[in-house]
Amino acid sequence: MKVKYFSDTDTAHVEFTDKAVHETKEISENVYIDLDGEGNIVNMTIEHAKDSAGLWEFSYQEMPRKTA
């Protein structure tokens, strides 16, 4: 997964896979997702990210798997 932030346009782009984009869907006025041919998410774009998504700080934490 790759996360890019473009400060000149206040846009965040999250890339989940490198598959080809088949379709883009508007989720809300500022959020778009790109889907592959099977309907799986490829990318997510958030416009006006600081205002609409509160993107002032970004952190990543991988949670351990639960074992039975």
C-alpha positions in Angstrom: 0.0 0.0 0.0 1.2 3.5 -0.9 -0.1 6.8 0.5 0.7 10.0 -1.3 -0.3 13.5 -0.3 -0.2 16.4 -2.8 -0.1 19.6 -0.8 -0.6 21.8 -3.9 -4.1 20.4 -4.4 -4.7 19.1 -0.8 -5.3 15.6 -2.3 -4.6 12.2 -0.7 -4.1 9.2 -2.8 -4.1 5.7 -1.4 -2.9 2.9 -3.7 -3.9 -0.6 -2.5 -2.7 -2.6 -5.6 -1.1 -2.0 -8.9 -4.0 -3.6 -10.9 -5.5 -1.8 -13.9 -8.4 0.5 -13.1 -11.6 -0.6 -14.7 -14.1 1.9 -13.1 -14.1 4.9 -10.9 -17.0 5.5 -8.4 -17.8 8.7 -6.6 -18.4 7.8 -2.9 -19.0 11.4 -1.8 -18.3 14.9 -3.1 -14.6 14.5 -2.2 -14.0 10.8 -2.2 -13.5 8.5 -5.2 -12.5 4.8 -5.5 -11.0 3.0 -8.4 -12.0 -0.6 -9.0 -10.5 -3.4 -11.0 -12.5 -5.5 -13.5 -13.6 -7.8 -10.6 -14.9 -5.0 -8.4 -12.0 -4.9 -6.0 -10.6 -1.6 -4.8 -7.4 -0.4 -6.4 -7.1 3.2 -5.3 -8.9 5.8 -3.2 -8.6 9.6 -3.8 -9.6 12.1 -1.2 -9.9 15.7 -2.4 -9.7 18.6 0.2 -8.1 16.0 2.4 -7.2 18.2 5.4 -10.7 19.6 5.6 -12.9 16.6 4.5 -10.8 13.8 6.1 -9.0 15.5 8.9 -5.7 14.6 7.3 -3.4 16.6 9.4 -1.3 13.7 10.6 -0.9 10.2 9.2 0.3 7.1 11.1 0.3 3.4 10.3 0.1 0.6 12.8 -0.1 -3.1 11.9 -2.1 -5.0 14.4 -1.0 -8.6 15.3 -3.2 -11.5 14.2 -5.4 -13.1 16.7 -4.7 -16.7 17.3 -7.3 -19.2 18.3 
